[in-house]
């Protein structure tokens, strides 16, 4: 059984947000975290978004 803390990511918005999430996720992995799907149980949930695009802003409000 894994004792690593689990972190899940959900990204909304532009391509830059997806690139940033990838970089952040890599940092978590390198520091001993296990990545898991956002729909699964995790110790930490990260939602990466911005309000530059109207769609991202609307999608964020659904969480």
Backbone as XML, in Angstrom:
<?xml version="1.0"?>
<chain id="A" units="angstrom">
  <residue number="1" name="UNK">
    <atom name="N" x="0.846" y="-1.189" z="0.000"/>
    <atom name="CA" x="0.000" y="0.000" z="0.000"/>
    <atom name="C" x="0.884" y="1.242" z="0.000"/>
  </residue>
  <residue number="2" name="UNK">
    <atom name="N" x="0.536" y="2.191" z="-0.802"/>
    <atom name="CA" x="1.322" y="3.417" z="-0.932"/>
    <atom name="C" x="1.064" y="4.358" z="0.241"/>
  </residue>
  <residue number="3" name="UNK">
    <atom name="N" x="2.146" y="4.925" z="0.772"/>
    <atom name="CA" x="2.003" y="5.907" z="1.852"/>
    <atom name="C" x="2.236" y="7.317" z="1.336"/>
  </residue>
  <residue number="4" name="UNK">
    <atom name="N" x="2.454" y="7.439" z="0.038"/>
    <atom name="CA" x="2.658" y="8.763" z="-0.549"/>
    <atom name="C" x="1.368" y="9.562" z="-0.499"/>
  </residue>
  <residue number="5" name="UNK">
    <atom name="N" x="1.499" y="10.851" z="-0.314"/>
    <atom name="CA" x="0.350" y="11.741" z="-0.411"/>
    <atom name="C" x="-0.066" y="11.812" z="-1.877"/>
  </residue>
  <residue number="6" name="UNK">
    <atom name="N" x="-1.371" y="11.870" z="-2.122"/>
    <atom name="CA" x="-1.890" y="11.931" z="-3.487"/>
    <atom name="C" x="-2.357" y="13.341" z="-3.807"/>
  </residue>
  <residue number="7" name="UNK">
    <atom name="N" x="-2.085" y="13.758" z="-5.039"/>
    <atom name="CA" x="-2.510" y="15.069" z="-5.516"/>
    <atom name="C" x="-3.184" y="14.891" z="-6.878"/>
  </residue>
  <residue number="8" name="UNK">
    <atom name="N" x="-4.260" y="15.639" z="-7.087"/>
    <atom name="CA" x="-5.003" y="15.587" z="-8.343"/>
    <atom name="C" x="-5.101" y="16.989" z="-8.926"/>
  </residue>
  <residue number="9" name="UNK">
    <atom name="N" x="-5.038" y="17.062" z="-10.239"/>
    <atom name="CA" x="-5.061" y="18.352" z="-10.929"/>
    <atom name="C" x="-6.237" y="18.425" z="-11.889"/>
  </residue>
  <residue number="10" name="UNK">
    <atom name="N" x="-6.794" y="19.618" z="-12.009"/>
    <atom name="CA" x="-7.806" y="19.906" z="-13.023"/>
    <atom name="C" x="-7.455" y="21.270" z="-13.609"/>
  </residue>
  <residue number="11" name="UNK">
    <atom name="N" x="-7.375" y="21.330" z="-14.927"/>
    <atom name="CA" x="-6.937" y="22.559" z="-15.588"/>
    <atom name="C" x="-8.045" y="23.109" z="-16.470"/>
  </residue>
  <residue number="12" name="UNK">
    <atom name="N" x="-8.269" y="24.405" z="-16.372"/>
    <atom name="CA" x="-9.240" y="25.118" z="-17.207"/>
    <atom name="C" x="-8.524" y="26.284" z="-17.866"/>
  </residue>
  <residue number="13" name="UNK">
    <atom name="N" x="-8.984" y="26.666" z="-19.042"/>
    <atom name="CA" x="-8.423" y="27.852" z="-19.667"/>
    <atom name="C" x="-7.545" y="27.552" z="-20.860"/>
  </residue>
  <residue number="14" name="UNK">
    <atom name="N" x="-6.526" y="28.363" z="-21.001"/>
    <atom name="CA" x="-5.689" y="28.356" z="-22.204"/>
    <atom name="C" x="-4.597" y="27.286" z="-22.157"/>
  </residue>
  <residue number="15" name="UNK">
    <atom name="N" x="-3.884" y="27.152" z="-23.269"/>
    <atom name="CA" x="-2.797" y="26.178" z="-23.378"/>
    <atom name="C" x="-1.709" y="26.431" z="-22.349"/>
  </residue>
  <residue number="16" name="UNK">
    <atom name="N" x="-1.466" y="27.680" z="-22.015"/>
    <atom name="CA" x="-0.450" y="28.005" z="-21.014"/>
    <atom name="C" x="-0.801" y="27.370" z="-19.670"/>
  </residue>
  <residue number="17" name="UNK">
    <atom name="N" x="-2.068" y="27.358" z="-19.319"/>
    <atom name="CA" x="-2.483" y="26.734" z="-18.062"/>
    <atom name="C" x="-2.134" y="25.248" z="-18.049"/>
  </residue>
  <residue number="18" name="UNK">
    <atom name="N" x="-2.330" y="24.562" z="-19.173"/>
    <atom name="CA" x="-2.003" y="23.144" z="-19.246"/>
    <atom name="C" x="-0.499" y="22.926" z="-19.111"/>
  </residue>
  <residue number="19" name="UNK">
    <atom name="N" x="0.289" y="23.804" z="-19.702"/>
    <atom name="CA" x="1.746" y="23.727" z="-19.568"/>
    <atom name="C" x="2.154" y="23.961" z="-18.123"/>
  </residue>
  <residue number="20" name="UNK">
    <atom name="N" x="1.550" y="24.948" z="-17.490"/>
    <atom name="CA" x="1.860" y="25.234" z="-16.083"/>
    <atom name="C" x="1.477" y="24.064" z="-15.183"/>
  </residue>
  <residue number="21" name="UNK">
    <atom name="N" x="0.323" y="23.468" z="-15.431"/>
    <atom name="CA" x="-0.104" y="22.326" z="-14.625"/>
    <atom name="C" x="0.882" y="21.181" z="-14.763"/>
  </residue>
  <residue number="22" name="UNK">
    <atom name="N" x="1.359" y="20.944" z="-15.962"/>
    <atom name="CA" x="2.349" y="19.895" z="-16.188"/>
    <atom name="C" x="3.619" y="20.153" z="-15.379"/>
  </residue>
  <residue number="23" name="UNK">
    <atom name="N" x="4.069" y="21.390" z="-15.376"/>
    <atom name="CA" x="5.268" y="21.764" z="-14.620"/>
    <atom name="C" x="5.035" y="21.598" z="-13.119"/>
  </residue>
  <residue number="24" name="UNK">
    <atom name="N" x="3.890" y="22.042" z="-12.644"/>
    <atom name="CA" x="3.564" y="21.920" z="-11.217"/>
    <atom name="C" x="3.458" y="20.446" z="-10.824"/>
  </residue>
  <residue number="25" name="UNK">
    <atom name="N" x="2.806" y="19.639" z="-11.657"/>
    <atom name="CA" x="2.652" y="18.210" z="-11.376"/>
    <atom name="C" x="4.009" y="17.519" z="-11.307"/>
  </residue>
  <residue number="26" name="UNK">
    <atom name="N" x="4.901" y="17.862" z="-12.212"/>
    <atom name="CA" x="6.248" y="17.283" z="-12.192"/>
    <atom name="C" x="6.950" y="17.607" z="-10.879"/>
  </residue>
  <residue number="27" name="UNK">
    <atom name="N" x="6.801" y="18.827" z="-10.408"/>
    <atom name="CA" x="7.410" y="19.235" z="-9.141"/>
    <atom name="C" x="6.843" y="18.422" z="-7.974"/>
  </residue>
  <residue number="28" name="UNK">
    <atom name="N" x="5.538" y="18.224" z="-7.972"/>
    <atom name="CA" x="4.928" y="17.397" z="-6.925"/>
    <atom name="C" x="5.492" y="15.977" z="-6.970"/>
  </residue>
  <residue number="29" name="UNK">
    <atom name="N" x="5.566" y="15.385" z="-8.184"/>
    <atom name="CA" x="6.100" y="14.031" z="-8.343"/>
    <atom name="C" x="7.526" y="13.942" z="-7.825"/>
  </residue>
  <residue number="30" name="UNK">
    <atom name="N" x="8.344" y="14.921" z="-8.191"/>
    <atom name="CA" x="9.748" y="14.933" z="-7.773"/>
    <atom name="C" x="9.895" y="15.079" z="-6.262"/>
  </residue>
  <residue number="31" name="UNK">
    <atom name="N" x="8.847" y="15.559" z="-5.609"/>
    <atom name="CA" x="8.876" y="15.731" z="-4.158"/>
    <atom name="C" x="8.092" y="14.644" z="-3.424"/>
  </residue>
  <residue number="32" name="UNK">
    <atom name="N" x="7.887" y="13.524" z="-4.106"/>
    <atom name="CA" x="7.342" y="12.345" z="-3.452"/>
    <atom name="C" x="5.839" y="12.171" z="-3.474"/>
  </residue>
  <residue number="33" name="UNK">
    <atom name="N" x="5.128" y="13.003" z="-4.201"/>
    <atom name="CA" x="3.679" y="12.862" z="-4.287"/>
    <atom name="C" x="3.310" y="11.875" z="-5.385"/>
  </residue>
  <residue number="34" name="UNK">
    <atom name="N" x="2.177" y="11.242" z="-5.215"/>
    <atom name="CA" x="1.616" y="10.378" z="-6.239"/>
    <atom name="C" x="0.499" y="11.145" z="-6.934"/>
  </residue>
  <residue number="35" name="UNK">
    <atom name="N" x="0.527" y="11.180" z="-8.266"/>
    <atom name="CA" x="-0.522" y="11.861" z="-9.023"/>
    <atom name="C" x="-1.702" y="10.916" z="-9.197"/>
  </residue>
  <residue number="36" name="UNK">
    <atom name="N" x="-2.895" y="11.452" z="-9.085"/>
    <atom name="CA" x="-4.096" y="10.654" z="-9.279"/>
    <atom name="C" x="-5.109" y="11.455" z="-10.087"/>
  </residue>
  <residue number="37" name="UNK">
    <atom name="N" x="-6.095" y="10.763" z="-10.607"/>
    <atom name="CA" x="-7.129" y="11.418" z="-11.399"/>
    <atom name="C" x="-7.985" y="12.312" z="-10.506"/>
  </residue>
  <residue number="38" name="UNK">
    <atom name="N" x="-8.441" y="13.416" z="-11.049"/>
    <atom name="CA" x="-9.221" y="14.392" z="-10.281"/>
    <atom name="C" x="-10.518" y="13.793" z="-9.738"/>
  </residue>
  <residue number="39" name="UNK">
    <atom name="N" x="-11.037" y="12.782" z="-10.396"/>
    <atom name="CA" x="-12.293" y="12.164" z="-9.956"/>
    <atom name="C" x="-12.088" y="11.147" z="-8.836"/>
  </residue>
  <residue number="40" name="UNK">
    <atom name="N" x="-10.828" y="10.879" z="-8.494"/>
    <atom name="CA" x="-10.517" y="9.901" z="-7.441"/>
    <atom name="C" x="-10.151" y="10.605" z="-6.144"/>
  </residue>
  <residue number="41" name="UNK">
    <atom name="N" x="-10.066" y="9.820" z="-5.078"/>
    <atom name="CA" x="-9.707" y="10.364" z="-3.768"/>
    <atom name="C" x="-8.253" y="10.821" z="-3.779"/>
  </residue>
  <residue number="42" name="UNK">
    <atom name="N" x="-8.030" y="12.021" z="-3.270"/>
    <atom name="CA" x="-6.679" y="12.583" z="-3.173"/>
    <atom name="C" x="-6.561" y="13.344" z="-1.860"/>
  </residue>
  <residue number="43" name="UNK">
    <atom name="N" x="-5.328" y="13.583" z="-1.457"/>
    <atom name="CA" x="-5.077" y="14.401" z="-0.269"/>
    <atom name="C" x="-5.167" y="15.884" z="-0.606"/>
  </residue>
  <residue number="44" name="UNK">
    <atom name="N" x="-4.797" y="16.209" z="-1.840"/>
    <atom name="CA" x="-4.809" y="17.599" z="-2.298"/>
    <atom name="C" x="-5.407" y="17.656" z="-3.695"/>
  </residue>
  <residue number="45" name="UNK">
    <atom name="N" x="-6.206" y="18.693" z="-3.949"/>
    <atom name="CA" x="-6.777" y="18.943" z="-5.272"/>
    <atom name="C" x="-6.333" y="20.328" z="-5.721"/>
  </residue>
  <residue number="46" name="UNK">
    <atom name="N" x="-5.799" y="20.396" z="-6.937"/>
    <atom name="CA" x="-5.333" y="21.667" z="-7.486"/>
    <atom name="C" x="-6.168" y="21.982" z="-8.723"/>
  </residue>
  <residue number="47" name="UNK">
    <atom name="N" x="-6.810" y="23.139" z="-8.709"/>
    <atom name="CA" x="-7.546" y="23.617" z="-9.885"/>
    <atom name="C" x="-6.771" y="24.806" z="-10.423"/>
  </residue>
  <residue number="48" name="UNK">
    <atom name="N" x="-6.255" y="24.656" z="-11.628"/>
    <atom name="CA" x="-5.470" y="25.716" z="-12.253"/>
    <atom name="C" x="-6.328" y="26.388" z="-13.315"/>
  </residue>
  <residue number="49" name="UNK">
    <atom name="N" x="-6.594" y="27.665" z="-13.128"/>
    <atom name="CA" x="-7.417" y="28.402" z="-14.079"/>
    <atom name="C" x="-7.026" y="29.868" z="-14.062"/>
  </residue>
  <residue number="50" name="UNK">
    <atom name="N" x="-7.658" y="30.622" z="-14.898"/>
    <atom name="CA" x="-7.501" y="32.071" z="-14.895"/>
    <atom name="C" x="-8.836" y="32.661" z="-15.330"/>
  </residue>
  <residue number="51" name="UNK">
    <atom name="N" x="-8.946" y="33.934" z="-15.261"/>
    <atom name="CA" x="-10.192" y="34.579" z="-15.688"/>
    <atom name="C" x="-10.009" y="35.376" z="-16.972"/>
  </residue>
  <residue number="52" name="UNK">
    <atom name="N" x="-8.969" y="35.040" z="-17.713"/>
    <atom name="CA" x="-8.723" y="35.740" z="-18.971"/>
    <atom name="C" x="-9.776" y="35.353" z="-19.993"/>
  </residue>
  <residue number="53" name="UNK">
    <atom name="N" x="-10.132" y="34.068" z="-20.020"/>
    <atom name="CA" x="-11.155" y="33.638" z="-20.966"/>
    <atom name="C" x="-12.477" y="33.480" z="-20.240"/>
  </residue>
  <residue number="54" name="UNK">
    <atom name="N" x="-13.522" y="33.880" z="-20.877"/>
    <atom name="CA" x="-14.859" y="33.798" z="-20.297"/>
    <atom name="C" x="-15.234" y="32.354" z="-19.993"/>
  </residue>
  <residue number="55" name="UNK">
    <atom name="N" x="-14.851" y="31.420" z="-20.888"/>
    <atom name="CA" x="-15.164" y="30.009" z="-20.668"/>
    <atom name="C" x="-14.508" y="29.482" z="-19.406"/>
  </residue>
  <residue number="56" name="UNK">
    <atom name="N" x="-13.254" y="29.820" z="-19.179"/>
    <atom name="CA" x="-12.553" y="29.359" z="-17.977"/>
    <atom name="C" x="-13.242" y="29.885" z="-16.736"/>
  </residue>
  <residue number="57" name="UNK">
    <atom name="N" x="-13.644" y="31.123" z="-16.773"/>
    <atom name="CA" x="-14.322" y="31.736" z="-15.631"/>
    <atom name="C" x="-15.646" y="31.027" z="-15.340"/>
  </residue>
  <residue number="58" name="UNK">
    <atom name="N" x="-16.414" y="30.737" z="-16.373"/>
    <atom name="CA" x="-17.695" y="30.042" z="-16.198"/>
    <atom name="C" x="-17.482" y="28.622" z="-15.687"/>
  </residue>
  <residue number="59" name="UNK">
    <atom name="N" x="-16.488" y="27.913" z="-16.244"/>
    <atom name="CA" x="-16.214" y="26.541" z="-15.821"/>
    <atom name="C" x="-15.773" y="26.477" z="-14.371"/>
  </residue>
  <residue number="60" name="UNK">
    <atom name="N" x="-14.985" y="27.429" z="-13.926"/>
    <atom name="CA" x="-14.508" y="27.434" z="-12.546"/>
    <atom name="C" x="-15.677" y="27.514" z="-11.575"/>
  </residue>
  <residue number="61" name="UNK">
    <atom name="N" x="-16.692" y="28.249" z="-11.939"/>
    <atom name="CA" x="-17.837" y="28.439" z="-11.043"/>
    <atom name="C" x="-18.649" y="27.168" z="-10.851"/>
  </residue>
  <residue number="62" name="UNK">
    <atom name="N" x="-18.393" y="26.124" z="-11.644"/>
    <atom name="CA" x="-19.109" y="24.861" z="-11.481"/>
    <atom name="C" x="-18.474" y="23.979" z="-10.419"/>
  </residue>
  <residue number="63" name="UNK">
    <atom name="N" x="-17.296" y="24.326" z="-9.917"/>
    <atom name="CA" x="-16.616" y="23.504" z="-8.905"/>
    <atom name="C" x="-16.988" y="23.911" z="-7.525"/>
  </residue>
</chain>
